[in-house]
Amino acid sequence: MDVSSVVLWAWPEKRAGVRSQLVAMSGVQIRADCDNGRFVVTVEDTPGRSTADAFVKLHALDGVINASLLSRALLD
């Protein structure tokens, strides 16, 4: 299993929409959600999608300014 943690910065006025998009993504869990538009999420690989692919999709979410990888671990 491949697990990554990511910090997302979103436009504060689009925070609710970004949250909805994150909840809809398989393998993504919101760990922190701040009023200023910051999120901390964990991303697990899923069948047919790597964590790297998910990271690219996080960048492309409507309302996201930036996504920064914090850590990555390969777990048995």
CYANA upper distance limits for C-alpha pairs under 8 A (distance plus 0.5 A):
  1 MET  CA     44 GLU  CA      7.57
  1 MET  CA     45 ASP  CA      7.06
  1 MET  CA     74 LEU  CA      6.22
  1 MET  CA     75 LEU  CA      5.51
  1 MET  CA     76 ASP  CA      6.63
  2 ASP  CA     44 GLU  CA      6.24
  2 ASP  CA     45 ASP  CA      6.05
  2 ASP  CA     50 SER  CA      8.34
  2 ASP  CA     51 THR  CA      7.21
  2 ASP  CA     72 ARG  CA      7.77
  2 ASP  CA     73 ALA  CA      6.39
  2 ASP  CA     74 LEU  CA      5.09
  2 ASP  CA     75 LEU  CA      6.70
  3 VAL  CA     42 THR  CA      7.38
  3 VAL  CA     43 VAL  CA      6.10
  3 VAL  CA     44 GLU  CA      5.06
  3 VAL  CA     45 ASP  CA      7.22
  3 VAL  CA     51 THR  CA      7.52
  3 VAL  CA     72 ARG  CA      6.18
  3 VAL  CA     73 ALA  CA      5.80
  3 VAL  CA     74 LEU  CA      6.90
  3 VAL  CA     75 LEU  CA      7.99
  4 SER  CA     42 THR  CA      6.09
  4 SER  CA     43 VAL  CA      5.63
  4 SER  CA     44 GLU  CA      7.09
  4 SER  CA     51 THR  CA      7.46
  4 SER  CA     69 LEU  CA      7.73
  4 SER  CA     70 LEU  CA      7.86
  4 SER  CA     71 SER  CA      6.02
  4 SER  CA     72 ARG  CA      4.69
  4 SER  CA     73 ALA  CA      6.84
  5 SER  CA     40 VAL  CA      7.62
  5 SER  CA     41 VAL  CA      6.23
  5 SER  CA     42 THR  CA      4.87
  5 SER  CA     43 VAL  CA      6.72
  5 SER  CA     69 LEU  CA      6.70
  5 SER  CA     70 LEU  CA      5.90
  5 SER  CA     71 SER  CA      5.84
  5 SER  CA     72 ARG  CA      7.02
  6 VAL  CA     40 VAL  CA      6.23
  6 VAL  CA     41 VAL  CA      5.84
  6 VAL  CA     42 THR  CA      6.72
  6 VAL  CA     43 VAL  CA      8.12
  6 VAL  CA     67 ALA  CA      7.07
  6 VAL  CA     68 SER  CA      6.04
  6 VAL  CA     69 LEU  CA      5.07
  6 VAL  CA     70 LEU  CA      5.83
  6 VAL  CA     71 SER  CA      7.82
  7 VAL  CA     38 ARG  CA      7.49
  7 VAL  CA     39 PHE  CA      6.16
  7 VAL  CA     40 VAL  CA      5.08
  7 VAL  CA     41 VAL  CA      6.99
  7 VAL  CA     67 ALA  CA      6.21
  7 VAL  CA     68 SER  CA      5.74
  7 VAL  CA     69 LEU  CA      7.07
  7 VAL  CA     70 LEU  CA      7.40
  8 LEU  CA     37 GLY  CA      8.48
  8 LEU  CA     38 ARG  CA      6.09
  8 LEU  CA     39 PHE  CA      5.53
  8 LEU  CA     40 VAL  CA      6.84
  8 LEU  CA     41 VAL  CA      8.24
  8 LEU  CA     64 VAL  CA      7.41
  8 LEU  CA     65 ILE  CA      8.07
  8 LEU  CA     66 ASN  CA      6.30
  8 LEU  CA     67 ALA  CA      4.91
  8 LEU  CA     68 SER  CA      6.96
  9 TRP  CA     37 GLY  CA      6.23
  9 TRP  CA     38 ARG  CA      5.15
  9 TRP  CA     39 PHE  CA      7.06
  9 TRP  CA     64 VAL  CA      6.41
  9 TRP  CA     65 ILE  CA      5.91
  9 TRP  CA     66 ASN  CA      5.72
  9 TRP  CA     67 ALA  CA      6.88
 10 ALA  CA     14 LYS  CA      7.23
 10 ALA  CA     15 ARG  CA      6.63
 10 ALA  CA     18 VAL  CA      7.72
 10 ALA  CA     37 GLY  CA      5.25
 10 ALA  CA     38 ARG  CA      6.66
 10 ALA  CA     39 PHE  CA      8.48
 10 ALA  CA     63 GLY  CA      5.94
 10 ALA  CA     64 VAL  CA      4.69
 10 ALA  CA     65 ILE  CA      5.62
 10 ALA  CA     66 ASN  CA      7.59
 11 TRP  CA     15 ARG  CA      6.79
 11 TRP  CA     36 ASN  CA      8.43
 11 TRP  CA     37 GLY  CA      6.26
 11 TRP  CA     63 GLY  CA      6.17
 11 TRP  CA     64 VAL  CA      7.02
 11 TRP  CA     65 ILE  CA      7.16
 12 PRO  CA     35 ASP  CA      7.47
 12 PRO  CA     36 ASN  CA      5.88
 12 PRO  CA     37 GLY  CA      4.93
 13 GLU  CA     37 GLY  CA      8.40
 14 LYS  CA     18 VAL  CA      6.75
 14 LYS  CA     37 GLY  CA      8.31
 14 LYS  CA     63 GLY  CA      5.94
 15 ARG  CA     19 ARG  CA      6.58
 15 ARG  CA     35 ASP  CA      8.33
 15 ARG  CA     37 GLY  CA      5.94
 15 ARG  CA     63 GLY  CA      7.79
 16 ALA  CA     20 SER  CA      6.80
 17 GLY  CA     21 GLN  CA      6.82
 17 GLY  CA     62 ASP  CA      8.29
 17 GLY  CA     63 GLY  CA      7.98
 18 VAL  CA     22 LEU  CA      6.68
 18 VAL  CA     61 LEU  CA      7.42
 18 VAL  CA     62 ASP  CA      7.25
 18 VAL  CA     63 GLY  CA      6.69
 18 VAL  CA     64 VAL  CA      7.55
 19 ARG  CA     23 VAL  CA      6.70
 20 SER  CA     24 ALA  CA      6.83
 21 GLN  CA     25 MET  CA      7.06
 21 GLN  CA     61 LEU  CA      7.77
 22 LEU  CA     28 VAL  CA      7.10
 22 LEU  CA     29 GLN  CA      8.01
 22 LEU  CA     30 ILE  CA      7.87
 23 VAL  CA     28 VAL  CA      7.57
 23 VAL  CA     29 GLN  CA      7.59
 23 VAL  CA     30 ILE  CA      8.02
 26 SER  CA     46 THR  CA      7.86
 27 GLY  CA     42 THR  CA      8.50
 27 GLY  CA     43 VAL  CA      6.09
 27 GLY  CA     44 GLU  CA      5.40
 27 GLY  CA     45 ASP  CA      6.92
 27 GLY  CA     46 THR  CA      6.77
 28 VAL  CA     41 VAL  CA      7.11
 28 VAL  CA     42 THR  CA      6.22
 28 VAL  CA     43 VAL  CA      5.11
 28 VAL  CA     44 GLU  CA      7.00
 29 GLN  CA     41 VAL  CA      5.95
 29 GLN  CA     42 THR  CA      5.84
 29 GLN  CA     43 VAL  CA      7.16
 30 ILE  CA     39 PHE  CA      7.51
 30 ILE  CA     40 VAL  CA      6.64
 30 ILE  CA     41 VAL  CA      4.95
 30 ILE  CA     42 THR  CA      7.16
 31 ARG  CA     39 PHE  CA      7.92
 31 ARG  CA     40 VAL  CA      5.85
 31 ARG  CA     41 VAL  CA      5.72
 31 ARG  CA     42 THR  CA      7.52
 32 ALA  CA     38 ARG  CA      8.41
 32 ALA  CA     39 PHE  CA      5.87
 32 ALA  CA     40 VAL  CA      5.42
 32 ALA  CA     41 VAL  CA      7.47
 33 ASP  CA     37 GLY  CA      7.85
 33 ASP  CA     38 ARG  CA      6.61
 33 ASP  CA     39 PHE  CA      5.14
 33 ASP  CA     40 VAL  CA      7.24
 34 CYS  CA     38 ARG  CA      5.73
 34 CYS  CA     39 PHE  CA      6.78
 43 VAL  CA     51 THR  CA      6.73
 43 VAL  CA     54 ALA  CA      7.82
 43 VAL  CA     55 PHE  CA      8.48
 44 GLU  CA     50 SER  CA      8.33
 44 GLU  CA     51 THR  CA      6.49
 45 ASP  CA     49 ARG  CA      6.48
 45 ASP  CA     50 SER  CA      5.24
 45 ASP  CA     51 THR  CA      5.35
 45 ASP  CA     54 ALA  CA      8.45
 46 THR  CA     50 SER  CA      6.94
 46 THR  CA     51 THR  CA      8.39
 49 ARG  CA     53 ASP  CA      6.65
 49 ARG  CA     54 ALA  CA      7.49
 50 SER  CA     54 ALA  CA      6.94
 51 THR  CA     55 PHE  CA      6.58
 52 ALA  CA     56 VAL  CA      6.92
 53 ASP  CA     57 LYS  CA      6.91
 54 ALA  CA     58 LEU  CA      6.67
 55 PHE  CA     59 HIS  CA      7.06
 55 PHE  CA     67 ALA  CA      8.24
 56 VAL  CA     60 ALA  CA      7.13
 57 LYS  CA     61 LEU  CA      6.91
 58 LEU  CA     64 VAL  CA      8.10
 58 LEU  CA     67 ALA  CA      7.28
 59 HIS  CA     64 VAL  CA      6.90
 59 HIS  CA     65 ILE  CA      8.06
 59 HIS  CA     66 ASN  CA      6.76
 59 HIS  CA     67 ALA  CA      6.24
 60 ALA  CA     64 VAL  CA      7.57
